[in-house]
Amino acid sequence: MSFSDSNLTTDEKTEITITRLIYLILLIGIVLIVIKNSEKCWLLFFISSLLVTSVTIRRAIIYDSSRYLYVGKINIILDLIMVFTINYFDQSSFSSIFYLVLIIDASLSYSTAFTGGVTLVGYIIHGFERYLHFQQPNFSFLVSLLLVDLVIFLGSFIMMTFIRYQIQQKEHLRQVMIQLKIKTKELEKTYQKLKETSMELEDITVLRERNRIAREIHDTVGHTLTTVLLGLEAGERLIVIDPASAASKVKLAKSQIRKGLNDIRTSVETLNSGNEMLDFISTIKLLIHETMLYGDVNIRYQIDELPQLTSEEEKALYRALQEGITNGIRHGKSNAFVFNLKLTNKWIEFLLQDNGVGAKQLIPGFGLTIMEERIKGVGGIFRIYCKPGEGCLIRISIPLKEDYNYAG
């Protein structure tokens, strides 16, 4: 199967480049060996061709199946023997570069230990061949050649180890990027679902309040009208018998009617204003439970008994929790939160901690800016702390006022 370069990963391109380099070295080596050994050129060409065939089989067939990688190790050992044979008959020593081919080949598919073993065995065999071919009486020259060979073999091993490490790191980075893209898409879906849920929650809250107010109007008006009707009926019976008592009953009925009208006006004004009428703690808990249900996150919370807050304070704290959870999921990749709303001697303390990725330097966006403005608008203090890998902590402090009354 063939692939265009545009469809290959960086690692595959690198491996293809190294494969081409291997065959280029083999080709250059064979040409030089044949030119420099005219008497044994056909023998050396035949053995070199076997070496090329062996390398091709190993790279094209054996390396494609992890079950047969051990066969490749045996194959490399046989290739070492083949290179030794070529080097023995070669009078030019150009065939020594075939050892480098085996080092490069082994480093791409096997462990560093095995590649190091191939390098060491190749160097020892090559040194033995140097000794067999050496005909000068000065052994110091032989030692110098062996030291040069050592630098070449060791340098090749170190270079290929480094290249293999880079290939592995690039492959690891590619896999991480793939997983990151998958997670990002999942988080985007979660955020969108949470956003839709939040909007639905607001609609449900308003609807529930309007239904509750409607029930209160029905109960209030029903009770008032029933009381008025009973009073008027009693007054009607007492008109002749006891006019004074009848007048008292009518007066009481008028008072009940006024009270009923006042209750209706209050309920209508509440409906027209559109204010959130659920009590503050219930609204907070509803937001938490709905978020856990539809947002696939876990929120542990503890809420103290609080004094009756102003509507501005309630709205600021509610929106801070809503925005903090949303930001934690969207930007911090969080899936768990710890929320505390507690009462101290002088403050109402709001603490929201997430388990997200955190940040080295936080740049507040529109949501955090509005949150801070709301808190400062009610005289509170807004702080946020972030550390890489440790998530973010939102801390809000609202001072207690002397005229606060405790609810419940």
C-alpha positions in Angstrom: 0.0 0.0 0.0 1.3 3.4 -0.9 0.8 6.7 0.9 1.5 10.2 -0.2 3.8 12.3 2.0 0.9 14.5 3.0 -0.8 11.6 4.7 2.1 10.5 6.7 2.9 11.5 10.3 6.2 13.1 11.2 7.4 9.9 12.7 6.6 7.9 9.6 8.4 10.4 7.4 11.5 10.2 9.7 11.5 6.4 9.5 11.2 6.5 5.7 14.1 8.9 5.5 16.2 6.6 7.6 15.2 3.6 5.5 16.3 5.4 2.4 19.6 6.3 4.1 20.2 2.6 4.9 19.7 1.6 1.2 21.9 4.5 0.1 24.7 3.3 2.3 24.3 -0.3 1.1 24.4 0.9 -2.5 27.5 3.1 -2.1 29.2 0.3 -0.2 28.5 -2.3 -2.9 29.7 0.0 -5.7 32.9 0.8 -3.8 33.6 -2.8 -2.9 33.1 -4.1 -6.5 35.3 -1.3 -7.9 38.1 -1.9 -5.4 38.0 -5.8 -5.5 38.0 -6.7 -9.2 39.3 -10.2 -8.6 36.5 -11.1 -6.2 33.9 -8.7 -7.3 31.3 -11.3 -8.2 31.7 -13.1 -4.9 31.4 -9.9 -2.9 28.5 -8.7 -5.1 26.7 -11.9 -4.4 27.2 -11.8 -0.7 26.3 -8.1 -0.6 23.1 -8.8 -2.5 22.2 -11.4 0.1 22.8 -8.8 2.8 20.5 -6.3 1.0 17.8 -9.0 0.6 18.1 -9.9 4.2 17.7 -6.2 5.3 14.7 -5.8 2.9 12.9 -8.9 4.3 13.5 -7.8 7.8 12.2 -4.3 7.3 9.3 -5.2 4.9 8.0 -8.3 6.6 9.4 -9.1 10.0 9.0 -5.6 11.5 5.4 -5.4 10.5 4.4 -8.2 12.9 5.2 -7.8 16.6 4.9 -11.6 17.1 8.0 -12.3 14.9 10.3 -9.5 16.1 12.6 -12.1 17.7 13.1 -13.6 14.3 14.5 -10.2 13.3 17.1 -10.4 16.1 18.3 -13.7 14.8 18.3 -12.2 11.3 20.5 -9.3 12.5 23.0 -11.8 14.1 23.2 -13.7 10.7 23.8 -10.3 9.0 26.7 -9.7 11.3 28.2 -12.9 10.2 27.5 -12.0 6.6 29.2 -8.6 7.0 32.2 -10.3 8.7 32.5 -12.5 5.6 32.3 -9.5 3.2 34.8 -7.6 5.3 37.2 -10.6 5.3 37.4 -10.8 1.5 37.2 -7.1 1.0 40.7 -5.5 0.7 39.4 -1.9 0.6 37.7 -2.0 4.0 34.7 -0.1 2.5 32.5 -2.9 3.6 33.0 -1.8 7.2 30.1 0.7 6.7 27.8 -2.2 6.6 28.2 -2.5 10.4 26.7 1.0 10.7 23.7 -0.2 8.6 23.0 -2.9 11.1 23.3 -0.5 14.0 20.9 2.0 12.4 18.5 -0.9 11.5 18.5 -2.4 15.0 18.0 1.0 16.8 14.7 1.6 15.0 12.9 -1.6 16.1 14.7 -2.9 19.2 15.7 -1.8 22.6 18.7 0.3 23.5 20.3 -2.7 25.2 20.0 -4.9 22.1 21.3 -2.1 19.8 24.2 -1.6 22.2 24.9 -5.4 22.0 24.9 -5.2 18.2 27.3 -2.2 18.3 29.7 -4.0 20.7 29.7 -7.3 18.8 30.1 -5.4 15.5 33.1 -3.4 16.9 34.8 -6.6 18.3 34.4 -8.5 15.0 35.6 -5.5 13.0 38.6 -5.1 15.3 39.4 -8.8 14.9 39.3 -8.3 11.1 41.6 -5.3 11.5 44.0 -7.6 13.3 43.8 -10.3 10.6 44.4 -7.8 7.8 47.1 -5.8 9.7 50.6 -6.4 8.2 52.6 -3.5 9.7 55.0 -4.2 12.6 53.9 -1.0 14.4 51.0 -2.0 16.6 50.5 1.5 17.8 49.0 2.3 14.4 46.6 -0.6 14.8 45.6 0.8 18.2 45.0 4.2 16.7 42.7 2.6 14.0 40.8 0.7 16.7 40.3 4.0 18.6 39.0 5.7 15.5 36.6 2.7 14.9 35.5 3.0 18.5 34.6 6.6 18.0 32.7 5.8 14.8 30.7 2.8 16.3 30.0 4.6 19.6 29.0 7.8 17.8 26.7 5.9 15.5 25.1 4.2 18.5 24.6 7.5 20.4 23.2 9.3 17.4 20.7 6.6 16.6 19.7 6.4 20.3 19.0 10.1 20.2 17.1 9.9 16.9 15.0 7.0 18.3 14.2 9.0 21.4 13.1 12.0 19.3 10.9 9.7 17.2 9.3 8.2 20.4 8.7 11.7 21.8 7.1 12.9 18.6 4.8 9.8 18.5 3.9 10.4 22.2 3.2 14.0 21.5 1.0 13.1 18.5 -1.0 10.6 20.7 -1.4 13.3 23.4 -2.6 15.8 20.8 -5.2 13.3 19.5 -6.5 12.6 23.0 -6.5 16.3 23.7 -8.6 17.0 20.6 -11.0 14.2 21.7 -11.3 15.6 25.3 -11.7 19.1 23.9 -14.7 18.0 21.8 -16.2 16.2 24.8 -15.7 19.3 27.0 -17.3 21.5 24.4 -20.3 19.2 24.2 -20.5 19.2 28.1 -20.2 23.0 28.2 -22.9 23.4 25.6 -25.1 21.0 27.5 -24.4 22.8 30.7 -25.2 26.1 29.1 -28.5 24.8 27.8 -29.3 23.3 31.2 -28.5 26.6 32.9 -30.9 28.4 30.6 -33.5 25.7 31.2 -32.9 26.0 34.9 -33.6 29.7 34.9 -36.8 29.1 32.9 -37.9 26.4 35.3 -37.1 28.5 38.3 -39.3 31.4 37.0 -42.0 28.9 36.0 -42.0 27.3 39.4 -42.2 30.7 41.1 -45.0 31.9 38.9 -46.9 28.7 39.6 -46.3 29.1 43.4 -47.5 32.7 43.3 -50.5 31.6 41.3 -51.3 29.1 44.0 -50.8 31.7 46.7 -53.2 34.1 44.9 -55.7 31.3 44.5 -55.5 30.3 48.2 -55.4 33.9 49.4 -58.3 35.1 47.3 -60.3 31.9 48.0 -59.8 32.3 51.8 -60.6 36.0 51.7 -63.7 35.7 49.6 -65.0 32.8 51.7 -64.5 34.9 54.9 -66.2 37.9 53.3 -69.1 35.8 52.1 -69.7 34.3 55.6 -69.5 37.8 57.2 -72.0 39.2 54.7 -74.4 36.3 55.2 -74.2 36.8 59.0 -74.7 40.5 58.6 -77.7 39.9 56.4 -79.3 37.8 59.1 -78.6 40.3 61.8 -79.8 43.5 60.0 -83.3 43.2 61.6 -82.4 41.5 64.9 -79.1 43.4 65.8 -78.2 46.2 63.4 -75.0 47.1 65.4 -73.7 43.5 65.0 -74.6 43.5 61.4 -72.7 46.7 60.8 -69.7 45.2 62.5 -69.8 42.1 60.3 -70.0 44.3 57.2 -67.0 46.4 58.4 -65.0 43.2 59.0 -65.9 42.0 55.5 -64.7 45.3 54.0 -61.4 44.9 55.9 -60.9 41.4 54.5 -61.6 42.7 51.0 -59.0 45.4 51.4 -56.5 42.9 52.6 -57.2 40.5 49.7 -56.8 43.3 47.2 -53.5 44.2 48.8 -52.3 40.6 48.6 -53.3 40.5 44.9 -51.5 43.7 44.1 -48.3 42.4 45.8 -48.4 39.1 43.8 -49.0 40.9 40.5 -46.1 43.3 41.2 -43.9 40.3 41.9 -44.9 38.7 38.6 -44.3 41.9 36.6 -40.9 42.5 38.2 -39.6 39.1 37.2 -37.5 38.7 40.3 -36.4 35.2 41.3 -38.7 34.2 44.1 -37.3 30.9 45.3 -35.5 31.3 48.6 -31.8 31.8 48.1 -30.5 28.6 49.7 -33.0 26.5 47.7 -32.0 28.2 44.5 -28.3 27.5 45.2 -29.0 23.8 45.9 -31.1 23.5 42.8 -28.3 24.9 40.7 -25.8 22.5 42.2 -28.1 19.4 41.8 -29.1 20.3 38.3 -25.5 20.9 37.3 -24.4 17.5 38.8 -27.3 15.8 37.0 -26.8 17.3 33.5 -23.2 18.4 33.6 -21.6 15.1 34.6 -19.6 16.7 37.4 -19.4 16.1 41.1 -19.9 19.0 43.6 -19.5 18.6 47.3 -21.0 21.5 49.2 -21.7 22.8 52.7 -24.0 25.8 53.3 -24.3 27.4 56.7 -27.5 29.0 58.1 -27.3 32.5 56.7 -29.0 35.8 57.6 -31.5 37.3 55.2 -29.5 38.8 52.4 -30.4 41.6 50.0 -31.5 40.6 46.6 -28.3 42.1 45.1 -26.2 40.0 47.4 -28.1 36.9 46.6 -27.9 37.5 42.9 -24.1 38.3 43.1 -23.4 35.0 45.0 -25.6 32.9 42.8 -24.0 34.2 39.6 -20.6 33.8 41.1 -21.3 30.1 41.7 -22.8 29.7 38.3 -19.9 31.4 36.5 -17.3 29.7 38.6 -18.6 26.2 37.8 -19.0 27.1 34.1 -15.4 28.5 33.9 -14.0 25.5 35.8 -15.6 23.1 33.3 -14.9 25.0 30.2 -11.4 26.5 30.8 -10.1 24.4 33.6 -11.2 21.0 32.3 -12.7 20.3 35.8 -15.0 17.5 36.8 -15.2 18.0 40.5 -15.8 21.0 42.8 -15.9 21.8 46.5 -18.2 24.6 47.5 -18.6 26.2 50.9 -20.9 29.1 51.9 -20.2 29.8 55.5 -20.9 32.4 58.2 -18.1 33.9 60.3 -18.1 36.6 62.9 -17.8 39.4 60.4 -18.2 37.9 57.0 -20.1 35.7 54.7 -17.4 33.5 53.0 -17.9 32.0 49.6 -15.3 29.3 48.6 -15.3 27.4 45.3 -12.4 25.0 44.6 -12.0 23.0 41.4 -9.7 20.2 40.3 -8.8 21.7 36.9 -5.5 22.2 35.2 -5.1 25.6 36.8 -2.9 28.4 35.3 0.4 30.0 35.9 -1.0 33.5 35.1 -4.7 34.0 35.1 -6.1 36.7 32.7 -9.7 37.5 33.7 -12.2 37.3 30.9 -15.6 38.9 30.6 -17.4 36.5 33.0 -14.8 36.9 35.9 -14.8 40.7 35.4 -18.6 40.9 35.7 -18.4 38.6 38.7 -15.9 40.9 40.4 -17.9 44.0 39.7 -21.0 42.4 41.2 -19.2 41.5 44.4 -17.6 44.9 44.7 -21.0 46.4 44.1 -22.3 44.9 47.3 -19.2 45.9 49.3 -17.5 42.5 49.0 -14.0 41.3 48.3 -13.3 39.1 45.3 -10.1 36.9 45.0 -9.1 34.1 42.8 -6.0 31.8 43.2 -4.6 29.5 40.5 -1.7 27.1 40.3 -0.7 24.9 37.4 -2.0 21.4 38.0 -3.8 22.4 41.2 -7.0 24.0 39.8 -8.5 27.4 40.9 -10.0 28.7 44.1 -12.5 31.5 44.0 -12.9 33.3 47.4 -15.5 35.9 48.0 -16.0 37.8 51.3 -19.1 39.9 52.0 -19.2 41.9 55.2 -22.1 41.3 57.7 -24.4 44.3 58.3 -25.8 45.2 61.7 -29.4 45.1 60.4 -29.2 41.5 59.1 -31.9 39.3 60.4 -31.5 35.5 60.5 -33.9 33.5 58.4 -35.4 30.5 60.2 
